[in-house]
Amino acid sequence: MFVFRAGQQTRTVTSFSLGYQDRAPDSNREAAPLDIRLSEEVGTLTVGPNPRVTYWNTDLRAVEDFLFRSGNS
């Protein structure tokens, strides 16, 4: 997930729209956006001018291992 770059002007949001794009390389086909409201647990998200997600991982354990691993493993 690309939320913002250091030094960019950001804003804090409580909801956002997520647009899906075809997985085929060089495809510009997009589905209708999905409006998402953040849960009370999450609260807010700080984003820059052009946030995007390039890959979703549905394996929570793999995500947690990546986010919370220590050292240079």
C-alpha positions as YAML, in Angstrom:
chain: A
units: angstrom
residues:
- id: 1
  name: MET
  ca: [0.00, 0.00, 0.00]
- id: 2
  name: PHE
  ca: [1.32, 3.40, -0.95]
- id: 3
  name: VAL
  ca: [-0.25, 5.97, 1.37]
- id: 4
  name: PHE
  ca: [2.05, 9.01, 1.08]
- id: 5
  name: ARG
  ca: [5.67, 10.05, 0.53]
- id: 6
  name: ALA
  ca: [7.72, 11.92, 3.09]
- id: 7
  name: GLY
  ca: [7.31, 15.66, 2.66]
- id: 8
  name: GLN
  ca: [3.99, 15.45, 0.82]
- id: 9
  name: GLN
  ca: [1.00, 17.39, 2.03]
- id: 10
  name: THR
  ca: [-1.41, 14.92, 3.62]
- id: 11
  name: ARG
  ca: [-4.98, 14.84, 4.82]
- id: 12
  name: THR
  ca: [-6.77, 12.66, 7.34]
- id: 13
  name: VAL
  ca: [-9.82, 10.70, 6.19]
- id: 14
  name: THR
  ca: [-12.47, 8.52, 7.82]
- id: 15
  name: SER
  ca: [-13.64, 6.97, 4.55]
- id: 16
  name: PHE
  ca: [-12.38, 6.47, 1.00]
- id: 17
  name: SER
  ca: [-13.30, 4.99, -2.37]
- id: 18
  name: LEU
  ca: [-11.42, 1.98, -3.69]
- id: 19
  name: GLY
  ca: [-11.36, 1.35, -7.43]
- id: 20
  name: TYR
  ca: [-10.38, -2.07, -8.75]
- id: 21
  name: GLN
  ca: [-8.33, -2.43, -11.91]
- id: 22
  name: ASP
  ca: [-7.98, -5.48, -14.14]
- id: 23
  name: ARG
  ca: [-4.96, -7.64, -13.23]
- id: 24
  name: ALA
  ca: [-3.83, -7.88, -16.87]
- id: 25
  name: PRO
  ca: [-0.69, -5.85, -17.61]
- id: 26
  name: ASP
  ca: [-1.36, -2.49, -19.27]
- id: 27
  name: SER
  ca: [-5.10, -2.82, -18.71]
- id: 28
  name: ASN
  ca: [-7.02, 0.38, -18.06]
- id: 29
  name: ARG
  ca: [-10.31, -1.40, -17.35]
- id: 30
  name: GLU
  ca: [-11.63, -0.40, -13.92]
- id: 31
  name: ALA
  ca: [-14.68, -1.52, -11.98]
- id: 32
  name: ALA
  ca: [-17.05, 0.87, -10.21]
- id: 33
  name: PRO
  ca: [-15.41, 2.20, -7.02]
- id: 34
  name: LEU
  ca: [-16.31, 0.73, -3.66]
- id: 35
  name: ASP
  ca: [-16.98, 3.27, -0.88]
- id: 36
  name: ILE
  ca: [-15.36, 2.22, 2.41]
- id: 37
  name: ARG
  ca: [-15.86, 3.77, 5.85]
- id: 38
  name: LEU
  ca: [-13.12, 3.05, 8.37]
- id: 39
  name: SER
  ca: [-14.15, 1.15, 11.48]
- id: 40
  name: GLU
  ca: [-14.16, 2.80, 14.90]
- id: 41
  name: GLU
  ca: [-11.15, 0.60, 15.78]
- id: 42
  name: VAL
  ca: [-9.14, 2.13, 12.93]
- id: 43
  name: GLY
  ca: [-10.63, 5.62, 13.19]
- id: 44
  name: THR
  ca: [-8.68, 7.62, 10.60]
- id: 45
  name: LEU
  ca: [-6.09, 7.19, 7.86]
- id: 46
  name: THR
  ca: [-3.58, 9.82, 6.75]
- id: 47
  name: VAL
  ca: [-3.05, 9.91, 2.98]
- id: 48
  name: GLY
  ca: [-1.17, 11.94, 0.41]
- id: 49
  name: PRO
  ca: [-2.49, 13.22, -2.93]
- id: 50
  name: ASN
  ca: [-2.33, 9.87, -4.77]
- id: 51
  name: PRO
  ca: [-2.62, 6.85, -2.44]
- id: 52
  name: ARG
  ca: [-2.85, 3.40, -4.05]
- id: 53
  name: VAL
  ca: [-2.61, -0.30, -3.40]
- id: 54
  name: THR
  ca: [-0.67, -2.49, -5.80]
- id: 55
  name: TYR
  ca: [-1.25, -5.86, -4.12]
- id: 56
  name: TRP
  ca: [-3.61, -7.33, -1.51]
- id: 57
  name: ASN
  ca: [-2.42, -10.17, 0.69]
- id: 58
  name: THR
  ca: [-5.28, -12.16, 2.23]
- id: 59
  name: ASP
  ca: [-2.95, -14.14, 4.54]
- id: 60
  name: LEU
  ca: [-3.07, -12.19, 7.83]
- id: 61
  name: ARG
  ca: [-0.13, -14.13, 9.28]
- id: 62
  name: ALA
  ca: [2.09, -13.20, 6.31]
- id: 63
  name: VAL
  ca: [1.10, -9.53, 6.64]
- id: 64
  name: GLU
  ca: [1.80, -9.49, 10.39]
- id: 65
  name: ASP
  ca: [5.14, -11.26, 9.89]
- id: 66
  name: PHE
  ca: [6.14, -8.62, 7.34]
- id: 67
  name: LEU
  ca: [4.96, -5.64, 9.41]
- id: 68
  name: PHE
  ca: [6.21, -6.73, 12.79]
- id: 69
  name: ARG
  ca: [9.40, -8.65, 12.07]
- id: 70
  name: SER
  ca: [12.45, -7.39, 13.90]
- id: 71
  name: GLY
  ca: [15.95, -6.86, 12.62]
- id: 72
  name: ASN
  ca: [17.08, -7.36, 9.04]
- id: 73
  name: SER
  ca: [15.54, -10.77, 8.43]
...
